[in-house]
Amino acid sequence: MEAIVVDGGLPLTGTVRVGGAKNSALKLMAAALLAPGVTTLRNVPDISDVAVMAEVLERLGAHVVRTDHTLTIDATELTSHEAPYDLVVRMRASTCVLGALVGRLGRAHVAMPGGCNIGSRKVDIHIAGLEQLGVAISTEHGYIDAEGPAHGAHVMLEFPSVGATENLLMASVLADGETVIDNAAREPEIADLASLLSEMGADIVGAGTPTITVNGVTALTAVDHSVVGDRIEAGTYLIAGALDSGPVTVVGFDPAHLDIVLLKLEHAGCIVERQVDGATISRAGRIRPVDIQTLPFPGFPTDLQAPFMALLALADGGSVITENVFENRFIFADEIARMGADIRIDGHYALVRGVPALSGAPVRSPDLRGGAALVLAGLVAEGRTVVTDIHHIDRGYEGFVDKLSALGASVRRVDVSDPEAA
């Protein structure tokens, strides 16, 4: 068991490079199951979620080899159609093998999902979409059973679910006929998945828009593909720069993928300079209050709500955060309140009254993004902050402590069983 110890008050400055997007890499790994042969994925982050997904693929019969930030996935022969509970419960994204298995094998037996406890993320949208593709679905004993094959159909999603859109894409690329997905998710990670599938030989039009059309093909071919840069990791470090005044430059991502976040940072009093593959942030005056509401892309990403709450906790006035995606995302507020933040929760609204300063305290990482946000708060808090349950952070950030240290932060990992470590 480890913790992250942060001694606040040191200035942050410099350049940090983000890795490939966690939320894309995991789905690209699943998509590799659709093409017999060896698919190579580059710019893959070295995080625990990727390791879990590799275990899922291995259980299905694929062979996965990591060399630095490159994965080779040999899906020549799949020996199983079951994604078991012991792996799926550790990471919700592993349910994306459902669509890939239906596409490749015509059947799937996938455990109901796990992951961060940030609210209900129902699979009913996935199931309804697959049923419209002609896939027979049953759920019992904690598993989803799918029997295909899928065939082309017009599917209307009740909500632009990223996971459902991804599963439908993977189930339909080898289906007979034309599939139209309306109210599809528009996230950059959807476009990255469609790009990989198209390189494999799929016929996909409209990825990144609300309507995606897929004309089924008879076979796909393994390819070499590089994962898009992680906009959420980038946003985390940009918010760190905003908290500490900067300047901090973040590279390795497309700033167009963070348009609304960069706009809100400017409204909060920051100076943002956009580059081709990144952005630089700095701040001279006090943080200004800003209202935000989380929405599917291109709206404000729910994954950056907690880091932005940490920023607004120090604003000169009150801000309102509206969480429209996951109802439990505000569990982070209880932890940062231990550091002196003034936050009141009312349903899916959070009223954040800015305070002059935060104070270091022992806190617990409630989930992936909330854990990262607590470390950011510790960077500017008075005194020492000790963040426990950091396995959540390891799910989505490679070298989090090292990258912050390179910017000048006093931050380190310690063994919590060692009383002298902290």
Secondary structure, 3 states (H helix, E strand, C coil): CEEEEEECCCCCCEEEECCECHHHHHHHHHHHHHCCCEEEEECCCCCHHHHHHHHHHHHCCCEEEEECCEEEEECCCCCCCEECHHHHCCCHHHHHHHHHHHHHHCEEEEECCCCCCCCCCCCHHHHHHHHHCCCEEEEECCEEEEECCCECCEEECCCCCHHHHHHHHHHHCCCECEEEEECCCCCHHHHHHHHHHHHHCCEEECCCCCEEEEECCCCCCCCEEECCECHHHHHHHHHHHHHHCCCEEEECCCHHHHHHHHHHHHHCCEEEEEECCEEEEEECCCCCCCCEEECCCCCECHHHHHHHHHHHCCCCCEEEEECCCCCCCCHHHHHHHCCCCEEEEECCEEEEECCCCCECCEEECCCHHHHHHHHHHHHHCECEEEEECCHHHHCCCCCHHHHHHHCCCEEEEEECCCCCCC
